[in-house]
Amino acid sequence: MSDGPDRRATPGVEDAGRGYQITLAGHLDAHWSTWLAGLTLTHEEDGTTTLRGVVSDQAQLHGLLGRIRDLGVALISVIPLGPGSTDPIHPSSTDPIHPSTTEPTQE
């Protein structure tokens, strides 16, 4: 018996996945894009590589991160993207893991 909500997919309902932006140290060759779930690979001016695209579910995301680990490339960040967007989700001030960087105002 589980204490939390049932998170299994509803039969017959297709999960569209979620977009992610993954930043890696160094520049990967473009041919790795296919091996890395077909994500778009961009070389940034700061010497990093950004991977962007839709990942179907958490299992695929973990598999993708495992492949990055197997390449021996340093993982800098994994940022979820907003639904139907290429913009990263901005952390809210109520998120205990990603607190807001702005100082509270005094009234």
C-alpha positions, 0 to 999 in steps of 0.5 A: 500500500502506498501513502502517496497519490497513484502516479501511474499513467492512465491507460489510453492517455498519451503523455506528451513529455516535458521539455528540458534544457541540459547544459554540459561542460565542453563542446560535444560533436553534433553526431552525439545528438542522435545518441542523446535522444535526438535533442537539439545540440548547441555550442555556446560561446562560454565553452558549454553545450546545451541540449534542448528537447522533449523527453517522454518521461522520467525513465527516458530522462534518467537514461539520458543522464546515464548516457551523459555520465557514460560519456564522461562529460561534466553535467552543469544543469538540468532545467525543466522547460515550461509547457509548450515553451523553450523558456526555462521555468523560473523558480518561485519564491515558495520553492524550498529547493530553489528559493528566490534570489530577490530580497523581500521588501519591507513595508 
